[in-house]
Amino acid sequence: MRHLSLPVLTAFTLLAASASAAKQPNIVWIFSDDHAWQAVSAYSGDLIDTPNIDRIAREGMLFQRCLVPNPICGPSRASVLTGKYSHGNGLYRNGSGDFDGTQWTFPQALQGAGYQTALIGKWHLGEGTAPTGFDYSNVLIGQGPYYNPKMLTDADGDGTREEVQHHGYTTDLLTDMAIDWIGGRKDAEKPFMLMMQHKAPHRPWMPAPRHFDALENVTIPEPPTLFANYDGMPRAARLADMTIAHTMTARDLKLEAMPGLDDEQRAVWDAAYGPRNAAFRAAKLTGDDLTRWKYQRYIKDYLRCVMAVDESVGRVLDYLEANGLAENTMVVYASDQGFYLGENGWFDKRWIYDVSMRTPFLVRWPGHIAPGSECRDLVSVIDVAPTLCEVAGAPIPAGTHGRSMVPLMEGTTPEDWRKSFYFHYYEYPGWHAVRKHYGVVEDRYKLVHFYEEDMREWQLVDTVADPLEQRNFHDDPAYAEIAAGLHAELDRLRAELAIPEVDPPETYPEGDPYR
């Protein structure tokens, strides 16, 4: 971590103590779905400008190494709520059943600490489980559409839900609802915790009409591994079904009618995409030229969806400022995991590699976090629950796998802060055919084990020698000592976390209905 000078750190520590003693801070958690860290300009300016998300970093802290324990939508969300790995909270994969809402979650703890709590947007933890720990919830049904969503509203937090049809662009609607809830909450004297969880920029990447023409006359740079051949990677990389060249559908590429639009929306959509599609069909592209066209269509639509999310963040920040709430409100922006934007020729996530398991994580907390600070320690979404509990003054139960990031936010790295991190992906068979694997991640190295009987293979990644993670150093004699140390650390973590030696039946469901 980049540490503050002693006088500055002392000032912020005193401010923190004073603010904590005076009033519990409000908390606004803004969570997007599949937002790649490389599509946040605070991390990389190569693809897009995200001035509002960047504002959180400029006025707070940018976490460079926030990792997810299981890079898929439902399990990552379960880890956020519980502070536990998948084997601890029971949700191993999308489609493995409903989240157990009776277990401890941080929203329940914050309710107990006197907070008003709300969840607005994507739930994605099973149709049979209603959100618990919230005084108000208004959630998308299943994955939720980009336009005109039906939502389930529990206005009083008593489990009684009403299905309501809404009209408009979902990112904008969720922002309206979040601002309305903050402004209309029942007790303005009590602290609040709001989880605003976007559908965007998840597949199928449907932009708002105001962004249809954005980037259209720009050529987005191709990643250097767009045409990767996977020769140096494990066999599992060659078997995955997630390539831009072969896996994307006509609907992904906006070459066939998109569902859910009304007549007026359809007319605007067709006016934008119709001429472009006609030009594409006339060009009769093949081979690498076709893949390049698909990449440009995909990445532009993806980034257009990010634009609306960034605007949403700006609207929330501006509302807090205009209503005198900003100084006593922690704002967090994060995503449920990273995402492939053409690297390795892929879209989607699911891998231990950095593009997938690393997520954007930015926090603004006036009086506690020095503006423009940066953290390079290994943190994770499993740390969210204990962190927000400490911020709110709520107890953190024994058995939580994560730990509070508050010391890091205030400028100090504890001597016993983790130097390694355990990862485990379970969803096979399933969408995109990424094989099960687990591993240990350190600052420079990763040790990965594809452990199914027909796929057993080890990989050692050196992110300094091979930052694109295209090679396997496991059997290189020069890495023998490093490999031995990583094997020992992996064994230690699996024992410490009590990882089951055999995957439970829940990791082998039939189908995957919550895509």
Secondary structure, 3 states (H helix, E strand, C coil): CCCCCHHHHHHHHHHHHHHHHHCCCEEEEEEECCCCHHHCCCCCCCCCCCHHHHHHHHCCEEECCEECCCCCHHHHHHHHHHCCCHHHHCCCCCCCCCCCCCCCCHHHHHHHCCCEEEEEECCCCCCCCCCCCCCEEEEECCCCCCECCEEEEECCCCCCCEEEECCCEHHHHHHHHHHHHHHHCCCCCCCEEEEEECCCCCCCCCCCHHHCCCCCCCCCCCCCCCCCCCCCCCHHHHHCCCECCCCCCCCCCCCCCCCCCCHHHHHHHHHHHHHHHHHHHHHCCCHHHHHHHHHHHHHHHHHHHHHHHHHHHHHHHHHHHHCCCHHHEEEEEEECCCCEECHHHEEECCCCCHHHHECCEEEECCCCCCCCEEECCCEEHHHHHHHHHHHHCCCCCCCCCCCCCHHHHCCCCCCCCCCCEEEEECCCCCHHHCCCEEEEECCCEEEEEECCCCCCEEEEEECCCCCCCCCCCCCCHHHHHHHHHHHHHHHHHHHHCCCCCCCCHHHCCCCCCCC
